[in-house]
Amino acid sequence: MNTLTSNLHSMLTTFYRPTEERYKILIEAKAFPSDHASIDPAKALLTVGPREGEPCLRTEDILKVIDDNKDIAVVMLSGIQYYTGQLFDMPTITKHAKEQGCIVGWDLAHAVGNVPLKLHEWDVDFACWCSYKYLNSGAGGIAGLFVHEKYANDTSRPRLAGWWGNQKENRFEMSPVFRPSEGASGYQQSNPSVLTAIALLSSLQVVAEAGGVEQLRCKSIGLTFYLERMLHQILADHFQAGHVKILTPSEPNARGCQLSLEFPEKMMEVFDGLYACGVICDERKPTVIRLAPTPLYNSYQDVYRAVTCLKKIMDKVYE
């Protein structure tokens, strides 16, 4: 339903119930702008960042922030951090935060379709995601929403209600009384675009034919390991010279398929060179290029070609 940002606003309307004792929302210091925009920074925002000199967050530091701040009402982190590509330990963080009395929601924009997710099993309260990254539905495609089934018949919390969230069996009675469908479907507001829904359906069918996310994840781990290995091997001189470094963790269980490469200087020159060679990646200013070998349609040959192209470009840029 809707888009990622509107779903975040919707879920915070429902699940963020501040009191004098609990009123803060915990996010990453460098969370995606949508996460920041949905929170009042003057009153509610609490951020957690990496240790000095480290690009990624440590799980123990996140848990400590939760322990040390008894005024946290909602923990709302990214499943995979968009800038660094770090995959957070969602089960551990969720369990710990819930034990401390927090509501837990996840922004899964870069995790859905990328890594296996067990939101119900992990006792996640809510989650939101877009579908135009690893679900391939196209920019601006319809977004997704998860609400734990324990809230299936909970009408005590406020919500942004709409006709499309009314129970299907009596929706067309056109009653002025809103009777929400159970679970996440009751948070729908308007009839979704047929074209965006079809685009997502087609992608999901292809994912299913490929064996599902669990099967794709197996290939993804191999592809990303190969990318990392080739980068260190083929660009060894540039790593040694400090022209590039990898921000993303090396452990397979701490990342998805994305590797974030940091170029302290001349990042845009490198990016333009890759684009001219037909290597489709993206840049995140000021210094990062993200390479993501997606298992559904990328091969080991694609990875090798991308790294050899990067080598030629960097040799020219840094000559």
C-alpha positions in Angstrom: 0.0 0.0 0.0 1.0 3.6 -0.5 4.7 4.5 -0.6 7.5 3.9 2.0 7.4 7.4 3.5 3.6 7.5 3.8 3.6 4.1 5.4 6.2 5.2 7.9 4.0 8.2 8.8 1.0 5.8 9.1 2.8 3.4 11.4 4.1 6.1 13.7 0.6 7.5 13.9 -0.5 4.1 15.2 2.4 2.9 17.2 4.1 6.0 18.6 2.1 6.8 21.7 4.4 9.1 23.7 4.1 9.5 27.5 6.0 11.6 29.9 8.3 8.7 30.6 8.6 7.3 27.1 8.6 9.7 24.1 11.8 9.1 22.1 12.3 7.3 18.8 15.7 5.6 18.1 17.1 5.6 14.6 20.5 5.6 13.0 22.4 8.9 12.9 22.8 8.4 9.2 19.4 6.9 8.5 17.6 7.5 5.2 16.1 11.0 5.1 12.5 9.5 5.1 13.2 8.1 8.6 14.4 11.5 9.9 11.5 13.4 8.2 8.9 11.4 10.0 10.1 12.4 13.5 10.1 15.7 15.4 13.9 16.2 15.9 13.4 18.7 18.7 11.4 16.4 20.9 11.5 12.8 19.9 14.7 12.0 17.9 17.4 9.9 19.4 20.2 8.7 17.1 22.9 6.0 17.4 26.0 6.1 15.3 29.2 4.1 14.8 32.2 4.5 17.0 34.8 7.1 15.9 36.8 5.8 13.0 34.4 2.9 12.2 31.8 3.0 9.3 29.3 0.6 10.8 27.3 0.2 14.0 28.0 -2.5 16.5 25.1 -4.5 17.8 26.3 -4.2 21.4 26.3 -0.4 21.1 22.7 -0.3 19.9 21.7 -2.5 22.8 23.5 -0.3 25.2 21.7 2.8 23.9 18.4 1.0 24.5 19.5 0.1 28.0 20.7 3.6 28.9 17.7 5.5 27.6 14.6 4.4 29.4 12.6 7.1 27.6 12.7 5.3 24.3 9.2 4.5 23.0 10.0 3.2 19.6 13.1 1.6 18.1 12.9 2.1 14.3 16.1 1.1 12.5 16.9 0.0 9.0 17.1 -3.7 8.2 20.0 -2.9 5.9 21.7 0.5 6.2 21.3 2.2 2.9 24.7 4.0 2.9 27.0 1.3 4.3 25.1 -1.8 3.3 25.3 -3.2 6.9 22.7 -5.8 7.8 21.5 -5.3 11.3 21.0 -8.2 13.7 17.2 -7.7 13.6 16.2 -10.7 15.8 18.7 -9.7 18.6 17.8 -6.0 18.5 14.1 -6.7 18.4 14.1 -9.1 21.3 16.2 -6.8 23.5 14.2 -3.7 22.7 10.9 -5.5 23.4 12.3 -6.7 26.8 12.9 -3.1 27.6 9.3 -2.2 26.8 9.9 -0.6 23.4 7.8 -0.8 20.3 9.9 -2.1 17.4 9.6 -1.2 13.7 11.9 -1.7 10.8 12.5 0.2 7.6 13.2 -2.7 5.2 13.7 -0.7 2.0 17.1 -2.3 1.3 16.4 -5.6 3.0 13.1 -6.9 1.4 13.9 -9.2 -1.5 17.6 -9.1 -0.5 17.8 -11.2 2.7 15.3 -13.6 4.4 13.0 -11.9 6.9 10.9 -13.6 9.7 9.1 -10.6 11.1 6.3 -12.5 12.8 8.7 -15.0 14.4 11.0 -12.1 15.6 7.9 -10.4 17.2 8.4 -7.2 15.2 5.5 -4.8 15.8 5.6 -3.2 12.3 7.7 -2.8 9.3 7.6 -0.8 6.0 9.4 -1.1 2.7 9.4 0.0 -0.9 9.4 -2.5 -3.7 11.5 -0.8 -6.4 14.9 -2.0 -5.2 15.3 -5.8 -4.8 11.7 -6.4 -5.7 12.2 -4.8 -9.1 8.8 -3.2 -9.4 10.1 0.1 -10.8 10.7 3.6 -9.3 7.7 4.8 -7.3 6.2 1.3 -7.2 3.7 0.3 -4.5 5.2 -0.2 -1.1 4.6 -2.8 1.6 3.5 -2.9 5.2 3.7 -5.5 8.0 1.7 -5.4 11.2 2.1 -8.2 13.7 -1.0 -10.4 13.9 -1.3 -9.8 17.6 -2.8 -6.4 16.6 -5.2 -8.0 14.2 -8.3 -6.9 16.1 -6.8 -4.0 18.0 -9.0 -1.0 17.3 -7.7 1.0 20.4 -4.8 2.6 18.5 -5.4 5.5 16.1 -4.8 5.0 12.5 -4.9 6.8 9.1 -8.1 5.1 7.9 -9.5 4.9 4.4 -12.2 3.2 2.5 -9.9 0.6 1.1 -9.0 -0.6 4.6 -12.6 -1.4 5.4 -13.6 -5.1 5.6 -13.9 -6.5 2.1 -17.3 -8.2 2.8 -19.0 -4.9 3.5 -16.8 -2.4 1.8 -19.2 -1.7 -1.0 -22.1 -1.0 1.5 -20.5 2.5 1.5 -21.2 2.8 5.3 -19.9 6.0 7.0 -18.7 3.7 9.8 -15.2 2.4 9.3 -14.8 -1.3 10.1 -11.2 -2.2 9.5 -9.9 -5.4 8.0 -7.8 -7.5 10.2 -4.0 -6.8 10.4 -2.0 -4.8 7.9 -4.8 -4.7 5.3 -6.9 -2.6 7.7 -4.3 0.2 7.3 -4.9 0.5 3.6 -6.3 3.9 2.6 -7.0 4.1 -1.1 -7.4 1.8 -4.0 -3.9 1.1 -5.2 -2.7 1.7 -8.8 -3.3 -1.4 -10.9 -0.2 -0.8 -13.0 2.1 -0.6 -9.9 0.5 -3.7 -8.4 0.9 -5.6 -11.7 4.6 -4.7 -11.8 5.1 -6.0 -8.3 3.1 -9.1 -9.0 5.2 -9.9 -12.0 8.5 -9.5 -10.1 7.2 -11.7 -7.2 6.3 -14.4 -9.6 9.9 -14.4 -11.0 11.3 -14.5 -7.5 9.1 -17.5 -6.7 10.1 -19.3 -9.9 13.8 -18.8 -8.9 13.2 -20.6 -5.7 12.3 -17.7 -3.4 14.4 -15.4 -1.3 16.1 -18.2 0.7 17.5 -19.7 -2.6 18.5 -16.3 -4.0 20.3 -15.5 -0.8 22.6 -18.5 -1.3 23.7 -17.2 -4.6 23.9 -13.7 -3.3 26.4 -14.6 -0.6 28.6 -16.2 -3.2 28.3 -13.3 -5.6 29.1 -10.7 -3.0 32.0 -12.7 -1.6 33.4 -13.0 -5.2 33.0 -9.2 -5.7 34.8 -8.5 -2.5 37.6 -10.9 -3.4 38.0 -9.5 -6.9 38.1 -6.0 -5.6 40.9 -6.7 -3.2 42.8 -8.8 -5.7 42.5 -6.6 -8.9 42.6 -3.2 -7.1 45.2 -4.1 -4.5 47.4 -1.1 -5.5 44.5 1.3 -5.1 43.5 -0.1 -1.7 47.1 0.2 -0.6 47.3 3.8 -1.9 44.1 4.7 0.0 42.1 5.5 -3.2 39.3 3.2 -2.1 38.0 1.2 0.8 35.0 -1.0 1.5 32.6 0.3 4.2 30.4 -2.8 4.2 31.1 -5.6 6.7 32.9 -8.6 5.4 30.8 -11.1 7.3 28.0 -12.6 5.1 25.5 -12.4 8.0 26.2 -8.7 8.4 25.4 -7.6 4.9 23.1 -8.2 1.9 24.4 -8.1 -1.7 25.5 -4.5 -1.6 29.1 -3.4 -1.1 29.6 0.3 -0.5 33.0 1.6 -1.8 34.3 4.8 -0.4 36.5 7.0 -2.6 37.9 9.9 -0.5 38.7 11.7 -3.7 37.4 11.8 -7.3 34.3 9.6 -6.6 32.2 11.2 -9.3 35.0 10.8 -11.9 35.1 7.1 -11.1 31.3 6.8 -11.1 31.0 8.6 -14.5 33.6 6.2 -15.9 31.7 3.2 -14.7 28.5 4.5 -16.2 30.2 5.1 -19.5 31.4 1.5 -19.5 27.9 0.2 -19.0 28.3 -0.7 -15.3 25.1 0.3 -13.6 25.7 1.3 -10.0 24.8 4.3 -8.0 26.5 7.1 -6.0 25.8 8.5 -2.6 27.5 11.8 -2.0 29.9 12.7 -0.9 32.2 9.7 -1.4 30.4 6.4 -1.9 29.6 4.2 -4.9 27.3 1.2 -4.2 27.8 -2.0 -6.2 25.1 -4.6 -5.7 25.4 -7.9 -7.6 21.7 -9.0 -7.5 21.4 -12.8 -7.7 18.2 -12.8 -9.7 19.9 -11.4 -12.8 23.6 -10.8 -12.2 26.3 -13.4 -12.9 29.9 -14.0 -11.7 30.9 -12.9 -15.2 29.1 -9.6 -14.6 31.0 -9.1 -11.3 34.4 -9.8 -13.0 33.6 -7.4 -15.8 32.6 -4.7 -13.4 35.8 -5.0 -11.3 38.1 -5.0 -14.4 36.3 -1.9 -15.7 36.7 -0.3 -12.4 40.5 -1.1 -12.5 40.9 0.6 -15.9 39.0 3.6 -14.8 40.9 4.1 -11.5 44.2 3.6 -13.2 43.3 6.5 -15.5 41.7 8.7 -12.8 44.6 8.3 -10.4 47.5 8.2 -12.8 
